[in-house]
Amino acid sequence: MLRSARARRAGSGATRWRCSPHCLRKSCSQPSPYNAGISACEKCWQWQHALLMVDEMKGSNCDLDVISYSAVICACEKGGRWDQALALLRDMVNTKSELDVVVYSAGISACDKGGQWQHALSLISEMRKSDIEPNVVSYNAGVSACEKSSHWQQALFLLSGFQEVKLERDGTSYSIGLGACKQGGRRQQALALLRGTELLQLQCWSRRRRKGHRPLPPPPLSPSSS
């Protein structure tokens, strides 16, 4: 069902990415029209065509900007091509392009989907050395990459570093952390994470009340936290 829905979305946007290289080939020194085409390819899960458009830009002496790179790296991430995503990140470094948290997060997510936990951690370390603050998406992808590769110690270590970089864990963070605890048989850490999920739910419930929304019933406390 999910794949058929994606196929329908791809079909609805097919004309956009199919005609884009032909329309842009004539003369274009600015990246903006190309970026729109690459973004269309990314939304249609067409990473191969996104890469072709990047080659088209380079052949037309059109410099890629951070938007171009972000879109094509996201396309590679959706296509499970972590190797292509990393190659594009290295290309950005070599051409002294400006890297930002969106580009890095897409690269880390690609590594997560490809089971490349070491590359994911390396990118997070590289971000911090470059004074680019990782966000929750970056960290969650790194934690997930470690958890999926059965490196639960690394996953929990990274999860414990959220406070150090002044990030708040979200539901995804706690869910991945609980999976890591299950792998390592870390019962006490699992209970601590469960208390964190309860606190997160209570905060969401309180915010809904303050905004005047009809509040959902507060979550019941687990026996361990009562």
Secondary structure, DSSP 8 states (H G I E B T S, - for coil): -HHHHHHHHHHHTHHHHHHHHHHHSS---SHHHHHHHHHHHHHTT-HHHHHHHHHHHHHTT----HHHHHHHHHHHHHTT-HHHHHHHHHHHHHTT----HHHHHHHHHHHHHTT-HHHHHHHHHHHHHTT----HHHHHHHHHHHHHTT-HHHHHHHHHTTTTTT----HHHHHHHHHHHHHHT-HHHHHHHHHHHHHHHHHHHHHHHHTT----------GGG-
